[in-house]
Amino acid sequence: MIAFVLAAGFGTRFRPETLTTPKALLVLAGRPILFHVFDHLLAEGAEAFVVNAHHGTEALRGAVGESYAGVPVAWSIEEEILGTAGGIRRAHERGLLGSGAFVVANGDVATTFPLGRLLAARHESGVVSALAVLPNENAYDTPLWADAGGRLVAVGGDRPAESATGPWLFTGLQAANSSLVARIPMGFASLAKDVLSPSARARDGAFALVPYRIPKDGIWFDLGTRERLAAAEAALAAH
């Protein structure tokens, strides 16, 4: 299994620390965030890593090198930021993601969610990618909505139909088929705006939403802000 980790962001909400240290190398529980991401993906069967990088490329490559725990790490260096979907397309165009399926993980999320259900959903008929989601009960980031069969039908806004399930929060974990790449526009592309939203408008059923629960299925922390990182640190210390 190839695991692609998104680590190219500027980490502007952590400045001034991220002026010199990439966000993925900020410390959680005594270790860089990126190492926690790697460890989880290794435990779930990753056989190769691909990491995209832009800001702080030299620091990232210096901290990781060309392998982690004996597993090869390939680097997709972006001369310009390409976004949460554009980075996937660029890495695929460079031949780093192979010709088959792969897993994508945000580099600022720490979790222990098992990937089995996600990988199984990826094999369902017509699915381009399966997204791990959580209940989005507090309007936390853009809500996703699914039909009764678990296929994406709306991005953002209010409940699109009485039968729709949600709102769901995308966790930053997805299991994708190579057909995802054809849906990503050239250049900068956002997963939500440029890939998920067109699919939802077309009601083409290409994206499966796979629900997880905390703590039943494990832990999950979004580390995208200083406050969220501190909350994760406190929660881990308490356990």
SETIVEX-867652 format. One record per residue: x, y, z of N, C-alpha, C in turn. Coordinates in steps of 0.1 Angstrom, whole numbers, plus 2048, in hexadecimal, padded with zeros to 3 digits. Layout:
! residues N
 n.east n.north n.up ca.east ca.north ca.up c.east c.north c.up
      X       Y    Z       X        Y     Z      X       Y    Z
...
This chain:
! residues 239
 n.east n.north n.up ca.east ca.north ca.up c.east c.north c.up
    808     7F4  800     800      800   800    809     80D  800
    807     815  7F6     80D      822   7F6    805     82C  7FE
    80C     834  806     805      83E   80F    80B     84C  80B
    802     854  807     806      862   803    803     86B  80E
    80C     873  813     80A      87C   81F    80C     88A  81A
    802     892  81D     801      8A0   819    809     8A9  823
    814     8AE  81F     81C      8B6   829    822     8C3  823
    81B     8C8  819     821      8D3   812    81D     8E1  817
    814     8E2  821     80E      8EE   825    818     8F8  82C
    814     904  82D     81D      90E   833    81B     90E  843
    810     909  848     80E      909   856    80D     917  85C
    806     920  855     805      92E   858    7FF     930  866
    7F6     927  86B     7F0      929   878    7FA     926  883
    806     921  880     810      91E   88A    81C     927  88A
    81B     932  882     826      93B   882    828     942  88F
    834     945  894     840      945   88C    848     937  88B
    843     92D  893     84B      920   893    84C     91B  885
    842     91B  87D     842      915   870    84A     91D  865
    84F     929  869     857      930   860    864     928  85D
    868     920  867     875      918   866    872     909  867
    867     905  86D     864      8F7   86F    857     8F4  868
    857     8EB  85E     84A      8E7   858    840     8E1  862
    833     8E4  85F     829      8E0   869    82A     8D1  86C
    82D     8C9  862     82D      8BA   864    838     8B6  86D
    842     8BF  870     84D      8BC   879    84A     8C2  887
    83F     8C9  889     83C      8CD   897    83A     8C1  8A0
    83C     8C3  8AD     83D      8B8   8B6    82F     8B5  8BC
    82C     8A8  8BC     820      8A3   8C4    825     897  8CC
    823     898  8D9     827      88D   8E2    835     889  8E0
    83E     893  8DE     84C      891   8DE    852     88D  8D0
    849     88C  8C6     84E      888   8B9    848     890  8AE
    84E     892  8A2     848      89A   897    83A     894  893
    831     89D  890     824      898   88C    825     88E  880
    82D     891  877     82F      888   86B    832     87A  86F
    83A     878  87A     83E      86B   87E    832     863  883
    829     86A  88A     81D      864   88F    814     85F  883
    813     868  878     80C      864   86C    812     857  866
    820     858  865     827      84C   85F    824     83F  867
    825     841  874     823      835   87D    816     82E  87B
    80B     837  87B     7FE      831   879    7FC     82A  86B
    801     831  861     800      82B   854    808     81E  852
    814     81D  859     81C      811   859    814     806  860
    80D     809  86B     806      7FF   872    7FA     7FA  86A
    7F5     802  861     7EA      7FE   858    7EF     7F8  84B
    7FC     7F6  849     800      7EF   83E    807     7F7  833
    80B     803  836     813      80B   82B    820     804  828
    823     803  81B     82F      7FD   816    838     807  810
    833     813  80D     83B      81E   808    834     82B  80B
    83C     835  80D     836      843   810    83A     84C  805
    831     855  802     834      861   7F9    82F     86D  801
    838     877  802     835      883   809    836     88F  800
    82C     898  7FF     82E      8A4   7F7    834     8AF  800
    83C     8B8  7FB     842      8C2   803    844     8CF  7FA
    843     8DA  801     845      8E7   7FB    84D     8F0  804
    846     8F5  80F     84C      8FD   819    854     8F4  822
    861     8F7  824     869      8F0   82E    86E     8E2  828
    86F     8E1  81B     873      8D4   815    880     8CF  81A
    88A     8D7  81C     897      8D2   821    896     8CD  82F
    88E     8D4  837     88C      8CF   845    885     8C2  845
    87A     8C0  83D     873      8B4   83D    87B     8A8  838
    883     8AA  82D     88B      89F   828    896     89C  831
    89B     8A6  838     8A6      8A4   842    8A1     89C  84E
    895     89E  852     890      897   85E    88C     889  85A
    887     886  84E     882      879   84A    88C     871  842
    892     878  838     89B      871   82F    893     869  824
    899     85E  81F     893      857   814    88C     84A  819
    88B     848  826     884      83D   82C    880     840  83A
    875     839  83F     871      83A   84D    86E     82C  852
    874     828  85C     873      81A   862    874     810  857
    87E     812  84E     881      808   844    877     809  838
    86E     812  838     864      813   82D    869     81F  824
    869     81D  817     86E      828   80E    865     835  80F
    86B     840  80E     864      84D   80E    868     854  801
    85E     857  7F8     860      85F   7EC    85B     86D  7EE
    861     876  7E8     85D      884   7EA    858     88B  7DD
    84C     891  7DE     846      899   7D3    848     8A7  7D7
    852     8AE  7D2     855      8BC   7D5    84D     8C5  7CC
    845     8CE  7D2     83D      8D7   7CB    843     8E5  7CA
    846     8E9  7BE     84B      8F7   7BC    841     901  7C0
    834     8FE  7BF     82A      907   7C4    820     8FE  7CB
    819     904  7D5     80F      8FD   7DC    804     8F8  7D3
    800     8EB  7D3     7F6      8E6   7CA    7E9     8E2  7D1
    7E8     8E3  7DE     7DC      8E0   7E5    7DA     8D1  7E9
    7CF     8CF  7EF     7CC      8C1   7F5    7C9     8B7  7EA
    7C6     8BB  7DE     7C3      8B2   7D3    7CE     8B3  7C8
    7D3     8C0  7C6     7DD      8C2   7BC    7EA     8BA  7BF
    7ED     8B9  7CC     7F9      8B2   7D0    7F8     8A3  7CC
    7EC     89E  7CD     7EA      890   7CA    7ED     88E  7BB
    7E7     897  7B3     7E9      895   7A4    7F8     896  7A0
    7FF     8A0  7A6     80D      8A2   7A3    815     896  7A6
    813     890  7B2     81A      884   7B6    817     878  7AD
    80B     877  7A9     807      86C   79F    80D     86E  792
    80E     87B  78D     814      87E   780    823     87A  780
    829     87B  78C     837      878   78D    839     869  78F
    82F     861  78F     830      853   790    833     84E  79E
    830     857  7A8     834      853   7B6    829     84B  7BD
    81D     84C  7B7     811      845   7BD    80E     837  7B7
    816     833  7AD     814      827   7A6    808     828  79D
    803     81D  798     7F8      81C   78F    7EB     817  795
    7EC     814  7A2     7E0      80E   7A8    7DA     817  7B3
    7D5     811  7BE     7CF      819   7C9    7DA     81E  7D2
    7D6     828  7DA     7DF      82D   7E5    7D6     834  7F0
    7DD     836  7FB     7D7      83D   806    7DC     84B  807
    7D4     855  80B     7D8      863   80D    7D5     866  81C
    7DF     86D  822     7DD      871   830    7E2     880  831
    7DA     888  838     7DF      896   83B    7EB     895  845
    7F5     89D  843     800      89D   84B    7FF     8A4  858
    7F3     8A9  85B     7F0      8B0   868    7E5     8AA  86F
    7E3     89C  86E     7D9      895   875    7DF     889  87C
    7DC     887  888     7E1      87B   890    7D5     872  893
    7D6     866  88F     7CA      85D   891    7CF     84E  893
    7C6     846  898     7C9      838   899    7BD     830  892
    7B5     837  88A     7AA      830   883    7AF     825  87A
    7AA     819  87B     7AD      80E   872    7A8     811  864
    7B0     80D  85A     7AC      811   84C    7A5     806  845
    7A2     7FA  84C     79C      7EF   845    78F     7F3  83E
    786     7FA  845     779      7FD   83F    77B     807  833
    784     810  835     787      81A   82A    78C     812  81E
    795     809  81F     79B      802   814    790     7F9  80E
    787     7F3  815     77D      7EB   810    773     7F4  808
    770     800  80D     766      808   806    76C     80D  7F9
    779     80E  7F8     780      812   7EB    77D     809  7E0
    77A     7FC  7E3     778      7F2   7D9    76A     7F0  7D5
    761     7F8  7DB     753      7F8   7D7    751     7FD  7C9
    747     7F9  7C2     744      7FC   7B4    743     80B  7B3
    74A     811  7AA     749      81F   7A6    750     829  7B0
    757     824  7BA     75D      82D   7C4    76B     831  7BE
    76D     83E  7BE     77A      844   7BB    783     845  7C7
    77D     849  7D2     784      84A   7DF    77A     849  7EA
    780     843  7F5     778      841   801    77E     84A  80C
    775     853  812     77A      85D   81B    776     859  829
    77F     859  833     77C      856   841    775     863  846
    76A     862  84D     763      86E   852    75F     86B  861
    75C     876  867     757      876   875    74A     87F  876
    742     87D  880     737      886   881    73B     894  883
    735     89E  87B     739      8AC   87B    72F     8B4  882
    72C     8B0  88F     721      8B6   896    723     8C5  89A
    72F     8C9  89A     732      8D7   89F    736     8E0  893
    731     8DD  887     735      8E5   87B    744     8E7  87A
    74B     8DC  87C     75A      8DC   87C    75F     8DA  86E
    763     8E5  868     767      8E5   85A    75B     8E1  851
    75E     8E0  844     754      8DE   83A    74C     8D1  83C
    73F     8D1  83E     738      8C5   840    736     8BE  832
    736     8B0  833     733      8A8   828    726     8A0  82A
    71F     89D  820     712      897   821    712     88A  818
    70C     87F  81D     70B      873   815    6FD     86E  813
    6FB     866  809     6EE      85F   808    6ED     853  811
    6E2     84C  811     6E1      841   81A    6EB     836  817
    6F1     835  80B     6FB      82B   808    709     830  80B
    70A     83C  811     717      841   815    71F     848  80A
    719     84B  7FF     720      852   7F4    71D     862  7F5
    728     869  7F3     728      878   7F4    71D     87E  7EB
    714     887  7F1     70A      88E   7E9    70B     89D  7EA
    712     8A2  7F4     713      8B1   7F6    71F     8B4  7FE
    725     8C0  7FB     730      8C5   802    72C     8D3  808
    72C     8D5  815     728      8E1   81B    719     8E3  81B
    715     8EE  821     707      8F1   821    6FF     8E9  82B
    6F1     8EA  829     6E8      8E3   832    6E5     8D5  82C
    6DE     8CD  834     6DB      8C0   830    6D4     8C0  822
    6D9     8BA  818     6D3      8BB   80B    6C6     8B4  809
    6C3     8AA  811     6B7      8A2   810    6B4     89C  81E
    6A8     899  820     6A4      893   82D    6AC     886  830
    6AE     87E  825     6B4      871   826    6C3     872  827
    6C9     87D  825     6D8      87F   825    6DE     87C  833
    6E9     876  834     6F0      874   840    6FB     87E  842
    6FE     882  84E     708      88C   851    702     896  85B
    709     8A1  85D     715      8A5   856    721     89D  85A
    72A     89A  851     737      893   853    743     89C  852
    74D     899  859     75A      8A0   859    764     897  852
    76B     89C  848     776      894   842    782     894  84B
    787     888  84E     792      887   858    7A0     889  852
    7A1     88B  844     7AE      88C   83E    7B4     87E  83A
    7AC     874  83B     7B0      866   837    7A7     862  82B
    7AD     85D  821     7A5      857   816    7AD     84C  80F
    7A6     842  80A     7AB      837   802    7A6     839  7F4
    7B0     83C  7EB     7AC      840   7DD    7B0     836  7D3
    7A8     835  7C8     7AC      82E   7BC    7B3     838  7B3
    7BB     833  7A9     7C2      83C   7A0    7B9     845  798
    7AC     841  796     7A2      848   78F    79F     856  795
    7A3     858  7A2     7A1      865   7A8    7A9     86F  7A1
    7B5     86C  79C     7BE      876   796    7B7     87D  78B
    7B0     876  782     7A9      87C   777    79F     887  77B
    79B     887  787     791      890   78C    797     89D  792
    7A4     89D  793     7AB      8A8   799    7B0     8B2  78E
    7AC     8BF  78E     7B0      8C8   784    7C0     8CA  785
    7C5     8CF  77A     7D3      8D3   779    7D6     8DE  783
    7E2     8DF  788     7E6      8EA   790    7E0     8E9  79E
    7DE     8F5  7A5     7D9      8F4   7B2    7CB     8EF  7B2
    7C8     8E6  7BC     7BA      8E0   7BD    7B8     8DC  7CB
    7AC     8E0  7D0     7A7      8DC   7DD    79E     8D0  7DC
    7A0     8C6  7E5     798      8BA   7E5    789     8BD  7E6
    786     8C6  7F0     777      8C9   7F2    771     8D0  7E6
    778     8DB  7E3     772      8E4   7D9    773     8DF  7CA
    77E     8D9  7C7     781      8D6   7B9    77E     8C7  7B5
    77D     8BF  7BF     77B      8B0   7BD    76E     8AB  7C3
    76C     8AD  7D0     760      8A8   7D6    753     8AF  7D2
    754     8BC  7D1     748      8C4   7CE    743     8C1  7C0
    74B     8C0  7B6     746      8BC   7A8    73F     8AF  7A8
    745     8A5  7B0     73F      898   7B1    732     898  7B8
    731     8A0  7C2     724      8A1   7CA    719     8A8  7C1
    71D     8B2  7B9     713      8B8   7B1    70E     8AF  7A6
    717     8A6  7A1     714      89D   796    70C     891  79C
    70D     88F  7A9     707      883   7B0    70C     876  7A9
    719     876  7A7     71E      86A   7A0    722     85F  7A9
    721     861  7B6     724      856   7C0    732     851  7C0
    73C     85A  7BC     74A      856   7BB    751     855  7C8
    74C     85C  7D2     753      85D   7DF    74B     857  7EA
    751     84D  7F1     74A      846   7FC    74F     84C  809
    746     84F  812     749      855   81F    748     849  829
    753     847  830     754      83C   839    754     841  847
    749     840  84F     749      846   85D    752     83E  867
    758     846  86F     760      841   87B    75A     848  887
    75D     842  893     758      848   89F    764     849  8A9
    764     853  8B2     76E      855   8BC    766     852  8CA
    76B     84A  8D3     778      843   8D3    777     835  8CE
    76B     831  8C9     769      823   8C5    773     81E  8BB
    776     826  8B1     77E      822   8A6    78D     827  8A8
    790     82E  8B3     79D      833   8B5    79D     842  8B8
    7A9     848  8B7     7AA      857   8BA    7AC     85E  8AC
    7A9     86B  8AD     7AB      873   8A1    7AD     882  8A5
    7B7     888  8A1     7BA      896   8A4    7BE     89D  898
    7B6     8A8  895     7BA      8B2   88B    7C4     8BB  891
    7D0     8BC  88C     7DB      8C4   892    7DE     8D1  88A
    7D3     8D6  883     7D5      8E1   87A    7D7     8EF  880
    7D4     8F0  88D     7D6      8FD   894    7DD     8FB  8A1
    7E2     906  8A6     7EA      905   8B3    7E1     900  8BE
    7D4     904  8BE     7CB      8FF   8C9    7C8     8F0  8C8
    7C6     8EB  8BB     7C3      8DD   8B9    7CF     8D4  8BD
    7DB     8D9  8B9     7E7      8D2   8BD    7E9     8D1  8CC
    7E6     8DC  8D3     7E7      8DC   8E2    7DC     8D3  8E8
    7D0     8D2  8E2     7C6      8CA   8E7    7CA     8BB  8E5
    7D0     8B8  8DA     7D4      8AA   8D7    7DF     8A6  8E1
    7E8     8AF  8E4     7F3      8AD   8ED    7EE     8AA  8FB
    7E4     8B2  8FF     7DE      8B0   90C    7D7     8A2  90D
    7CF     89F  902     7C7      893   902    7D1     886  903
    7DC     887  8FB     7E5      87C   8FB    7EC     87A  909
    7EF     886  90F     7F6      885   91C    7EC     87F  926
    7DF     882  925     7D6      87D   92F    7D4     86E  92E
    7D7     868  922     7D6      85A   921    7E3     853  922
